[in-house]
């Protein structure tokens, strides 16, 4: 993910970066979507790792979905 400083300046005080109960990347994306356009660039490729699934499957299959729900609930309350 990348974003312009001007976009960050508009949302930085509304983010849940220190809230470990939500996904910060989804939180930021939802906030950016409220103020502007989000684009996807197929040319930007990033390698990922499955180590989280291998080492801590509970974290990925249980905690991850719970945090995703909490992130969406946070934003549905703020509309």
N, C-alpha and C positions, 0 to 999 in steps of 0.2 A: 504494500500500500504506500502510496505517496500522496501528498496534498500540498497545496500552496500555503505559504505562511499566512496570507490574508484569510484563507478559509479557517486555518487553525485558530487565528486570533478571534474569529467570530464564535467558535464553539468551545474553546479551551476551558472556560469556567463552568461549562455545563456537562463535561465528560465525567465518566465514572471510573477514571483511571485507577484510583486507589481503592475502588470497591471490588474485592476479590470474588464477589458473587455474580458478576456480569462479565461478559466478554468485551474487553476494551476495543478490539478491532471492529466488532459489530456495533458497539455503542457509538464509536466515532463515525462509522459509515452511516448509521441512521441519522445522526445529527447533521452530517454533511448533506445528506439527501434532502433535508428540510430547508437548506439555504441555497442549494445549487445543484448542478448536474454531476452525476457520477458516471465516469466512463471506464470501459474495460479495454485494455490494450493487449491483444493477443501476442504481441512481440515481447512483452515483458514476461520472462520465464524464470521461475524460482524453483530450485530443488527443495524437496521436503524430505522429512525423515519419519519413519514409522516407529521410532524408538518409544514414543509415549504409549502407543498401543501395545508394544512388546513388553515394556517394563512395568507399566501401570495401566492395564486394561480397564480397571474400575474407573480410573480418572477419565478415560476417553469415552467409555460406553455408558457411564452413569453420571458422573459429575459434569461432563461437557454438555449433555442435553439439558440438565437442570439449570446450569448457568445460562444457556441459550434462552430458555423460557423466562428466566428472571430478567434477562436483558430486554426481551420483547415486552414484558410486563412493565418494566421501567418506562419504556417509551410510549406504551399505550396510555399510561397514566398521565404523561406529560403533554398529551395532545390537546 
